[in-house]
Amino acid sequence: MKKVVLLSVLVLVLCAAACLSAHAGDGERRVEYIDGYEVLCSEDFRYAYIVKDGQATIAGYAGGIAAYAEYLHERWIEAGRPANDDTIEYEGEDVDVDDLAYPLVIPSRIDGYPVVAIGDMAFFETLRCGYIIPEGVVSIGDFAFGLCYYFDSIVIPSGVTHIGKRVFDECDGLLTVVIPDSITYIGDAMFGENYGDIGEYSWSGMLIVSKGSYAEKYAQEHGIAIAYEEERMDANGQWKYVLEDDCATITGCVEEPEGDLVIPDELDGYPVMHIGYAAFVMNKGLTSVVIPEGITSIGGRAFIYCESLLSVTIPDNVTSIGDSAFTFCESLESVTLPDSITSIGDFVFTGCTTLAGVTIPDSVTSIGKNAFCACDGLVSLTIPDSVMRIGDGAFTGCEELTLSVAEGSYAEQYAKENGIPYALSDIHIAEDSDTDQPR
């Protein structure tokens, strides 16, 4: 996949160069333009940049195959290859410009101009161990850090409002990105075309965000794990949580839990009301979870990939279970949903291959797409006639499943239209009973 992305990006660069280059004649120095602004070379030959309204946008860097790397190299040769071509200053020492052991400190000023933007592909495949973005930058362009494999974290400084598409395209080593409240736009596929979706190319890192921020919403919509900047640790050093309206949302454990987990009903005197997004993601040693009565919501991806989880007790006060909350909990055998639940979200039980018993109350009105997809062990399921919407693929891959539905109900119609075996029943909540033969 990397080769395909790299080839497409190189074609993009070559086409752009063809369009933006102006040649005065053979033997004369070529000049490049971006949106009518001449691409300049910094005095140290490290950066290509343009100046607009007295402010600099970094267009490229002299490393990897970043935009304008060749252009900068030509200028350096023209200047007689000055002695500082191989070193930069980092914390008072001269180090090799391409030394992976040192982060790249992006300058806040270039040749006297304040840097306010990082352009498209500016640091593409520059292969540094880190990048320090200066205060004053307000915009980061498309593919700006694409294919930079060797850094594991980056802080986007406060004041940045715009992050372009695929800005961290296939940055395989990247684990955490700190996103400020100032962000108002993040482009498509932040980590690559398929990253952030459930599947082979899912990004395994985490965004550090503020609660209620644009970045939090973006992460949730794209299935990206999040943690919160204002995250606290309880007095016993066991739980991580955030506060909202003097109520605690659990965001995880300080150490990965194993065996039976009992969620507390309060932390440091604050009532626990919510289990946060991706709070226990990939806790592979977790076997059971007891949720206290005070909890009202379980966040999306809260227990995704908890492959040893056998059982979970969901109390009556829970009204909301987020998308993919129990996705790929391969050992989960049974779940009883409380009467307070009104909907089952998308992908909630996808890939729960041993799930054999689910009780859906008649308070539920909708079942999301792929909600029970690939639940191989699910043989029977009663759908109450309160359900008025069932998403696409809700039972795809449930080869042995027979639905129990009320005659004339939406669920009966859905079963007919999707070729799912069903039996008619007068009951509205799943329980042991005799039913007609499957149809």
C-alpha positions as CSV (number, residue, x, y, z in Angstrom):
1,M,0.0,0.0,0.0
2,K,2.9,2.4,0.9
3,K,4.3,2.0,-2.7
4,V,0.9,2.9,-4.2
5,V,0.6,6.0,-2.0
6,L,4.2,7.0,-2.6
7,L,3.8,6.7,-6.4
8,S,0.6,8.7,-6.4
9,V,2.2,11.4,-4.3
10,L,5.3,11.5,-6.5
11,V,3.1,11.9,-9.6
12,L,1.3,14.7,-7.8
13,V,4.6,16.5,-7.0
14,L,5.9,16.1,-10.6
15,C,2.7,17.5,-12.0
16,A,2.7,20.4,-9.6
17,A,6.4,21.1,-10.4
18,A,5.6,21.1,-14.2
19,C,2.8,23.6,-13.6
20,L,4.5,25.8,-11.2
21,S,8.1,26.0,-12.6
22,A,9.1,28.8,-14.9
23,H,12.3,28.5,-17.0
24,A,13.8,31.7,-18.3
25,G,16.0,29.6,-20.7
26,D,18.6,26.9,-20.8
27,G,21.3,27.4,-18.2
28,E,19.3,29.9,-16.2
29,R,18.1,29.1,-12.7
30,R,14.6,27.8,-12.5
31,V,12.0,29.7,-10.3
32,E,9.0,28.0,-8.7
33,Y,5.8,29.6,-7.6
34,I,2.9,28.7,-5.3
35,D,-0.3,30.6,-5.9
36,G,1.7,33.3,-7.7
37,Y,4.3,33.6,-4.8
38,E,7.9,32.8,-5.6
39,V,9.3,29.9,-3.7
40,L,12.4,31.2,-1.8
41,C,15.3,29.3,-0.3
42,S,16.3,30.0,3.3
43,E,19.8,31.3,4.1
44,D,20.8,28.0,5.6
45,F,19.4,26.0,2.6
46,R,17.2,24.0,4.9
47,Y,13.7,25.4,4.0
48,A,11.8,26.4,0.9
49,Y,9.1,29.0,1.7
50,I,6.9,31.7,0.3
51,V,6.1,35.1,1.8
52,K,2.6,36.4,1.8
53,D,1.7,39.6,3.7
54,G,5.0,39.6,5.4
55,Q,4.5,36.0,6.8
56,A,6.2,32.8,5.8
57,T,4.7,29.5,4.8
58,I,7.1,26.6,4.8
59,A,6.8,24.9,1.4
60,G,9.5,22.2,1.7
61,Y,12.5,20.9,3.6
62,A,16.0,19.7,2.5
63,G,15.4,16.0,3.5
64,G,13.7,12.9,2.4
65,I,11.4,13.5,-0.6
66,A,9.8,16.5,1.0
67,A,8.4,19.1,-1.3
68,Y,11.1,21.2,-3.0
69,A,14.0,19.1,-1.5
70,E,15.6,18.9,-5.0
71,Y,15.0,22.7,-5.5
72,L,16.8,23.4,-2.3
73,H,19.7,21.1,-3.2
74,E,20.1,23.0,-6.5
75,R,20.3,26.3,-4.7
76,W,22.9,24.9,-2.3
77,I,25.1,23.8,-5.2
78,E,24.7,27.2,-6.8
79,A,25.9,28.8,-3.6
80,G,29.1,26.7,-3.7
81,R,28.1,24.1,-1.1
82,P,28.7,26.1,2.1
83,A,30.2,24.3,5.1
84,N,27.0,24.3,7.2
85,D,25.3,21.9,4.7
86,D,25.4,18.9,7.0
87,T,24.7,20.3,10.5
88,I,22.1,22.1,12.5
89,E,22.2,23.4,16.0
90,Y,20.2,21.4,18.5
91,E,20.3,22.3,22.3
92,G,23.6,24.1,21.8
93,E,25.3,21.3,19.7
94,D,25.9,20.9,16.0
95,V,24.3,17.7,14.8
96,D,23.8,16.1,11.4
97,V,20.8,17.5,9.6
98,D,19.5,14.0,8.9
99,D,20.4,12.5,12.3
100,L,17.4,10.4,13.3
101,A,18.3,10.7,17.0
102,Y,17.3,14.3,17.1
103,P,13.9,15.9,16.5
104,L,13.5,18.5,13.9
105,V,12.8,21.9,15.5
106,I,10.8,23.8,12.9
107,P,11.8,27.4,13.1
108,S,9.4,30.1,14.2
109,R,11.1,32.6,11.8
110,I,12.8,32.1,8.5
111,D,15.1,34.9,7.3
112,G,13.3,37.3,9.5
113,Y,9.7,36.3,8.5
114,P,7.4,34.8,11.1
115,V,6.3,31.2,10.2
116,V,2.5,31.0,10.2
117,A,1.8,27.9,8.0
118,I,3.3,24.5,7.1
119,G,2.5,23.8,3.4
120,D,1.4,20.6,1.6
121,M,4.0,17.8,1.8
122,A,6.5,20.2,3.5
123,F,8.1,17.4,5.5
124,F,7.0,14.3,3.5
125,E,9.2,11.3,4.3
126,T,11.8,13.3,6.2
127,L,12.3,10.4,8.6
128,R,13.1,12.3,11.8
129,C,12.5,11.0,15.4
130,G,10.3,13.9,16.1
131,Y,9.0,17.3,15.0
132,I,8.5,20.4,17.1
133,I,6.1,22.8,15.6
134,P,6.5,26.4,16.8
135,E,3.9,28.7,18.3
136,G,2.5,31.0,15.7
137,V,1.6,28.4,13.1
138,V,-2.1,28.5,12.3
139,S,-2.3,26.0,9.4
140,I,-0.8,22.6,8.5
141,G,-1.2,21.4,4.9
142,D,-2.2,18.1,3.2
143,F,0.3,15.3,3.6
144,A,2.6,17.6,5.5
145,F,4.2,14.8,7.6
146,G,3.2,11.9,5.3
147,L,5.3,8.7,5.4
148,C,7.4,9.9,8.3
149,Y,7.8,6.5,9.9
150,Y,10.2,7.2,12.8
151,F,8.4,9.6,15.2
152,D,6.0,8.4,17.8
153,S,4.3,11.6,19.1
154,I,3.7,15.2,18.1
155,V,2.1,18.2,19.8
156,I,0.1,20.5,17.6
157,P,0.5,23.9,19.3
158,S,-2.4,26.1,20.4
159,G,-3.4,28.5,17.7
160,V,-3.4,26.0,14.9
161,T,-6.9,26.1,13.4
162,H,-6.5,24.0,10.2
163,I,-5.1,20.5,9.6
164,G,-5.1,19.2,6.0
165,K,-6.1,15.8,4.7
166,R,-3.8,12.8,5.2
167,V,-1.5,15.0,7.2
168,F,0.0,11.9,9.0
169,D,-0.5,9.6,6.0
170,E,0.9,6.1,7.0
171,C,3.0,7.3,9.9
172,D,3.3,3.8,11.3
173,G,5.2,4.7,14.4
174,L,3.0,7.5,15.5
175,L,1.2,6.8,18.8
176,T,-0.1,10.1,20.2
177,V,-1.1,13.4,18.7
178,V,-2.0,16.3,21.0
179,I,-4.7,18.4,19.3
180,P,-5.5,21.9,20.8
181,D,-9.0,23.4,21.3
182,S,-8.2,26.0,18.6
183,I,-8.6,23.4,15.8
184,T,-11.8,24.0,13.7
185,Y,-11.0,21.8,10.7
186,I,-9.3,18.4,10.1
187,G,-9.2,17.1,6.6
188,D,-10.2,13.6,5.5
189,A,-8.2,10.5,6.4
190,M,-5.9,12.1,8.9
191,F,-3.7,9.0,9.2
192,G,-4.2,7.6,5.6
193,E,-7.0,6.5,3.4
194,N,-8.2,3.5,5.5
195,Y,-6.8,4.5,8.9
196,G,-9.3,5.0,11.6
197,D,-11.8,2.4,10.2
198,I,-12.2,-1.0,11.8
199,G,-10.1,-3.3,9.7
200,E,-6.6,-4.1,8.5
201,Y,-5.3,-0.6,8.4
202,S,-6.7,0.8,11.6
203,W,-4.5,3.4,13.3
204,S,-3.6,2.1,16.8
205,G,-2.6,5.4,18.3
206,M,-4.5,8.0,20.3
207,L,-5.5,11.7,20.0
208,I,-5.1,13.8,23.1
209,V,-8.0,16.2,23.1
210,S,-10.2,18.4,25.3
211,K,-13.7,17.3,26.1
212,G,-16.3,18.9,23.8
213,S,-13.7,20.0,21.3
214,Y,-13.8,19.7,17.5
215,A,-11.0,17.2,17.7
216,E,-13.0,15.0,20.1
217,K,-15.9,14.9,17.7
218,Y,-13.6,14.1,14.8
219,A,-12.0,11.2,16.6
220,Q,-15.4,9.8,17.6
221,E,-16.7,10.0,14.1
222,H,-13.7,8.3,12.6
223,G,-13.2,5.6,15.2
224,I,-10.0,7.0,16.7
225,A,-9.1,6.4,20.3
226,I,-8.9,9.5,22.5
227,A,-7.6,10.6,25.9
228,Y,-8.3,13.9,27.6
229,E,-5.8,16.6,28.4
230,E,-7.5,17.3,31.7
231,E,-7.4,13.6,32.7
232,R,-6.9,12.9,36.4
233,M,-5.8,10.0,38.4
234,D,-7.8,9.0,41.5
235,A,-6.3,9.1,45.0
236,N,-5.6,5.4,45.0
237,G,-3.7,5.6,41.8
238,Q,-5.9,3.0,40.0
239,W,-8.3,4.9,37.8
240,K,-8.1,7.7,35.2
241,Y,-11.0,10.0,34.8
242,V,-12.2,13.5,33.7
243,L,-14.7,15.8,35.3
244,E,-17.8,17.4,33.7
245,D,-20.4,19.2,35.8
246,D,-18.8,17.6,39.0
247,C,-19.4,14.1,37.6
248,A,-16.7,11.6,36.6
249,T,-16.2,9.9,33.3
250,I,-13.8,7.0,33.6
251,T,-11.3,7.0,30.8
252,G,-9.3,4.0,31.8
253,C,-7.1,2.3,34.4
254,V,-3.6,3.4,35.3
255,E,-2.4,-0.2,34.8
256,E,-4.2,-2.5,32.4
257,P,-6.7,-4.5,34.4
258,E,-6.9,-8.3,34.4
259,G,-9.6,-10.7,35.6
260,D,-12.7,-9.3,37.1
261,L,-13.2,-5.5,37.0
262,V,-15.7,-3.7,39.2
263,I,-16.2,-0.1,38.1
264,P,-16.5,2.2,41.2
265,D,-19.6,4.3,41.8
266,E,-17.5,7.3,42.8
267,L,-13.9,8.6,42.5
268,D,-12.4,11.1,44.9
269,G,-16.0,12.0,46.0
270,Y,-17.3,12.6,42.5
271,P,-20.1,10.3,41.3
272,V,-19.1,8.1,38.3
273,M,-21.7,8.7,35.5
274,H,-20.0,7.5,32.3
275,I,-17.5,5.1,30.9
276,G,-15.6,7.1,28.3
277,Y,-14.7,6.5,24.7
278,A,-12.2,3.6,24.3
279,A,-11.7,3.5,28.1
280,F,-10.7,-0.2,28.1
281,V,-9.7,-0.8,24.5
282,M,-7.6,-3.9,23.9
283,N,-7.5,-4.9,27.6
284,K,-6.8,-8.5,26.7
285,G,-6.7,-9.9,30.3
286,L,-10.1,-8.6,31.3
287,T,-12.6,-11.4,31.9
288,S,-15.7,-9.7,33.5
289,V,-17.0,-6.2,34.1
290,V,-19.5,-5.1,36.7
291,I,-20.9,-1.6,36.1
292,P,-22.5,0.3,39.0
293,E,-26.1,1.6,39.0
294,G,-25.0,5.2,38.6
295,I,-23.6,4.8,35.2
296,T,-25.8,6.2,32.4
297,S,-23.7,5.7,29.3
298,I,-21.0,3.5,27.9
299,G,-18.8,5.2,25.3
300,G,-18.0,4.0,21.8
301,R,-15.2,1.4,21.6
302,A,-15.2,1.2,25.4
303,F,-14.3,-2.5,25.4
304,I,-13.3,-3.1,21.8
305,Y,-10.9,-6.0,21.3
306,C,-11.2,-7.2,25.0
307,E,-10.8,-10.7,23.7
308,S,-11.0,-12.5,27.0
309,L,-14.2,-10.7,28.3
310,L,-16.7,-13.4,29.2
311,S,-19.5,-11.4,30.8
312,V,-20.7,-7.8,31.5
313,T,-23.4,-6.6,33.8
314,I,-25.2,-3.5,32.5
315,P,-27.4,-1.7,35.0
316,D,-30.8,-0.3,34.5
317,N,-29.8,3.3,34.4
318,V,-27.7,3.0,31.3
319,T,-29.5,4.7,28.4
320,S,-26.7,4.8,25.8
321,I,-24.1,2.3,24.5
322,G,-21.8,3.8,21.9
323,D,-20.8,2.4,18.5
324,S,-18.4,-0.6,18.6
325,A,-18.6,-0.7,22.4
326,F,-18.0,-4.5,22.5
327,T,-16.7,-5.1,19.0
328,F,-14.4,-8.2,18.7
329,C,-15.0,-9.3,22.3
330,E,-14.5,-12.9,21.0
331,S,-15.2,-14.6,24.4
332,L,-18.3,-12.7,25.3
333,E,-21.1,-15.3,25.8
334,S,-24.2,-13.4,26.9
335,V,-25.5,-9.9,27.4
336,T,-28.7,-8.6,29.0
337,L,-29.6,-5.1,28.0
338,P,-31.6,-3.1,30.5
339,D,-35.1,-1.6,29.8
340,S,-33.5,1.9,29.8
341,I,-31.8,1.3,26.5
342,T,-33.6,2.7,23.4
343,S,-31.1,1.9,20.7
344,I,-28.3,-0.5,19.9
345,G,-25.5,1.3,18.0
346,D,-23.5,0.4,14.9
347,F,-21.0,-2.5,15.3
348,V,-21.8,-2.9,19.0
349,F,-21.3,-6.6,19.0
350,T,-19.6,-7.2,15.7
351,G,-17.2,-10.1,15.8
352,C,-18.4,-11.5,19.2
353,T,-18.1,-15.0,17.8
354,T,-19.1,-16.8,21.0
355,L,-22.1,-14.6,21.8
356,A,-25.0,-17.0,22.2
357,G,-27.6,-15.1,24.3
358,V,-28.8,-11.5,24.0
359,T,-31.8,-10.1,25.6
360,I,-33.3,-7.1,23.8
361,P,-35.9,-5.2,25.8
362,D,-39.0,-3.7,24.3
363,S,-37.7,-0.2,25.0
364,V,-35.3,-0.6,22.0
365,T,-36.5,1.2,18.8
366,S,-33.5,0.8,16.6
367,I,-30.6,-1.6,15.9
368,G,-27.6,-0.1,14.1
369,K,-25.7,-1.3,11.1
370,N,-23.6,-4.4,11.6
371,A,-24.7,-4.5,15.2
372,F,-24.4,-8.3,15.4
373,C,-22.3,-8.9,12.3
374,A,-20.2,-12.2,12.4
375,C,-21.7,-13.4,15.7
376,D,-21.2,-17.0,14.7
377,G,-22.6,-18.4,18.0
378,L,-25.9,-16.5,17.8
379,V,-28.6,-19.1,17.1
380,S,-31.8,-17.3,18.2
381,L,-32.7,-13.7,18.9
382,T,-36.0,-12.1,19.7
383,I,-36.7,-8.7,18.2
384,P,-39.5,-6.8,20.0
385,D,-42.1,-5.1,17.9
386,S,-40.9,-1.8,19.3
387,V,-37.9,-1.9,16.9
388,M,-38.7,0.3,13.9
389,R,-35.2,0.5,12.3
390,I,-32.5,-2.1,11.6
391,G,-29.3,-1.0,9.9
392,D,-27.6,-2.6,6.9
393,G,-25.8,-5.9,7.7
394,A,-27.0,-6.1,11.2
395,F,-26.9,-9.9,11.1
396,T,-24.5,-10.5,8.3
397,G,-22.4,-13.6,9.0
398,C,-24.8,-15.1,11.6
399,E,-25.2,-18.3,9.6
400,E,-27.2,-20.2,12.2
401,L,-29.4,-17.4,13.4
402,T,-33.2,-17.5,13.5
403,L,-35.0,-14.4,14.5
404,S,-38.1,-14.5,16.6
405,V,-40.4,-11.7,15.5
406,A,-44.0,-10.5,16.0
407,E,-46.3,-11.0,13.1
408,G,-46.7,-7.8,11.0
409,S,-43.8,-6.2,12.7
410,Y,-40.9,-4.2,11.1
411,A,-38.6,-7.0,12.2
412,E,-40.6,-9.5,10.2
413,Q,-40.4,-7.3,7.1
414,Y,-36.7,-6.9,7.6
415,A,-36.1,-10.6,7.9
416,K,-38.1,-11.3,4.7
417,E,-36.3,-8.6,2.7
418,N,-32.9,-9.8,3.8
419,G,-33.4,-13.5,3.6
420,I,-33.0,-14.1,7.3
421,P,-34.8,-17.2,8.8
422,Y,-37.5,-16.2,11.3
423,A,-40.3,-17.5,13.5
424,L,-43.4,-15.7,14.6
425,S,-43.9,-15.2,18.3
426,D,-46.3,-13.1,20.4
427,I,-43.6,-12.2,22.9
428,H,-41.8,-8.9,22.7
429,I,-38.8,-9.6,25.0
430,A,-36.5,-12.6,24.4
431,E,-37.1,-15.5,26.8
432,D,-37.3,-19.3,26.6
433,S,-40.5,-20.2,24.8
434,D,-41.8,-22.4,22.1
435,T,-42.1,-20.8,18.7
436,D,-43.3,-21.7,15.3
437,Q,-40.9,-23.4,12.9
438,P,-38.4,-21.1,11.1
439,R,-39.7,-19.6,7.8
